[in-house]
Amino acid sequence: MIRIIKIPCFIICALVAAQFYAQADTVKLLAPTGPYPVGTMIYEWTDASRFANYTTHPEDKRTLVAQIWYPAKVGDTDMSAPYNAISKDYQKVVGHSFSRPAFHPSVQNTNLILIAPGRGTERFLYTTLSEDLASHGFVVVSVDMPLIGYTIFGDGKIIKPSTAFQPPPGMMGGPYEKVDKFFEAPTTMGVLDLQFVYEQLKDLNKADPNQRFTGKLNLDAIGIFGHSLGGRIAGQYTSDNKYVKAYAAMEGIPPRAVRYKGLINIPTAMLCSKGTFPYAEENYNSFLENAPSPVYLVIMNQFGHNSVTDNPYIYPESFGYDIDPQLALEITRKLITGYFVMQLRGVGELKQDLKDIEQLIITKNTNE
């Protein structure tokens, strides 16, 4: 079942007005750096093969919220899209996407990039990164997975992350066998979610009822970015599906069998803040030492765990990271966009291209 979320006009108009009559508490995101305008739309997709397990009705099926950003052809009548029209915490945020415009006619057979959010985060907190990727001609899909992250449905219903997936204090310091075991259940759930979303995108690519995405996607060579638990989910998904040709993760590591058996045979990018790396070095090494293909290990000085998201930029007083939130996002999108352009289009070389960014220490690890 496919349901497109339609945002009420009064909400969209309010966001448009905010761009021209800036309010004191309005936060405008960084402008994308690519040549294409950006469109966005939201789908709710129900997997009839799985039960929800998060509602009061045991027969309910699992429903996911997927937001798509894409290179767009924007006309005079196209309106700006809200950052998130439902969550009151984020209605003051103004992005650079337009609501459901036409797909840009000059972009053909472009690569899809999936985003697996971290535990407790929302799909839209990766908007700065998603808009930038879309402005460079990619199609980006960020997925809210109920019980893993906060999921806000179009009718206003909110599903909070499951406490069963929240690691107890001290566990993340190891031993890693225990960490791997703890995350098996949400990882399995998340992989099934991403696989279901991929199948819906295949259907859109084959025959979009609105013709927007029909024939536009190269689904044989996709990329995936995962954050935190989303990085673990993305790692397993990459191992399971050979059509994933690019995998990057921020402070998320593939499951144990994937790491030790070297089951990901594509060049990957592993990101970690400098403060976290000493505690996670053994875990990263278990991936680096067994990887059959190059791994770009990126140590990010002054970054925090959520610096790759919009949250510190929107609410800087709530985060105590050393790096300025705007600078963190500028670096993040250079890094992630640069990696996907390199890996999926064969243009550039990550370590060389970013060598002048003093906050990044990039090593290219090979076991050849």
C-alpha positions, 0 to 999 in steps of 0.5 A, a space after each residue: 500500500 502506498 500513501 503520499 502525504 499531502 501537506 495542508 496548503 496553509 502550512 506550506 504557505 506559512 513556510 514560504 512566508 517565513 523565507 521572505 519575512 524572517 522571524 527571530 526564531 527562524 533557522 534557514 538551512 545551508 544552501 545546497 552546492 550543486 547545480 540542480 534545484 531540489 524537490 521533495 516528497 514523502 511516502 508512507 509505505 505499508 509492508 503487508 508481510 509484517 505486523 506493526 508491533 507498535 500499535 494497540 491493534 495486533 493485526 496492524 501492518 508495519 508502515 514506514 515513512 520515506 522522504 525523497 529528495 531529487 533534482 527538480 525542474 522548478 516552475 513559478 507555481 511550485 512552493 517551498 516544502 516545509 522542513 517538517 510540518 507536523 513536529 512543532 520542534 522543527 516548524 521554525 526551520 526553512 530548507 531549500 526544497 520545493 514540494 513535489 515539482 517535476 523531475 529535472 529532465 536533464 537527469 537520467 538514470 541517476 544513482 539512488 542513495 538510501 539514508 538509514 538514520 541513527 537510533 532515536 533520530 528522524 529522517 528529516 534531520 539529514 535534510 542538509 546532506 540530502 538536499 546537497 546530494 540531490 542538487 548534485 543529481 542524486 535521488 536520496 531517500 531517508 527512512 523513518 523506521 518505527 521503534 528504531 527512530 522517532 516516526 511521525 506519521 502524516 496523521 500526527 501519530 508518533 511512534 517513539 524508539 523502543 527502549 529495548 534498543 537503547 544500550 545500557 550505560 557502559 555497554 558501548 565500551 565493549 566487549 564488542 561481542 556483547 554489543 553485536 549481540 545486543 543490536 541483532 534484533 534492530 539490525 534485522 528489522 532495519 534491513 528488512 525495512 530498507 529492503 521493502 523501501 527498495 522494492 517500492 522504489 523499484 515499483 516507482 521506477 517501473 511505473 510511477 503513477 505521477 510519472 515523476 520517477 519512472 525510468 529515472 533511477 539506476 537501481 543496479 548501483 546505489 549508495 547508502 549512508 548510515 548514522 550510528 545504529 543506522 550505520 550497522 543496519 546499512 553495513 548488513 544491507 550492503 553485505 546482503 545486496 550486491 547492487 549497493 556499490 557505495 557504503 558510508 557510515 558515521 560512528 556505525 559499524 557493520 555487524 560482527 560476521 560482516 566485519 570479520 568475514 570481510 563480506 563487503 567488497 567495495 571501497 567504503 568510508 568509515 567516519 568517527 569523531 576523534 573523541 570517540 575513536 579511542 574507545 572504538 578503535 578495536 571495533 573499527 580495526 576488526 573491519 579494516 583488517 578484514 576488508 577485501 577492498 579499500 576503506 577510507 577511515 575518516 577521523 573527524 576532529 572537534 566533531 560530535 556524534 550528531 554533527 552530521 545531522 541538522 540538529 546542532 545547527 538548529 539547536 546549538 545550545 543543546 549540543 556541546 560539540 567543539 566544532 561550529 555546527 555550520 562548519 560541521 555541516 559544510 564539511 560533512 556534505 563535502 565528505 559524503 557528497 565527495 565519496 558518493 561522486 567518487 564511488 558511484 560516478 568515478 570522479 575525484 579521489 576522497 583523500 586527495 580532494 579533502 586534504 586541506 580540511 584540517 578537521 579531517 584525518 583521512 587514511 586509505 586502508 588496503 589489505 592487498 
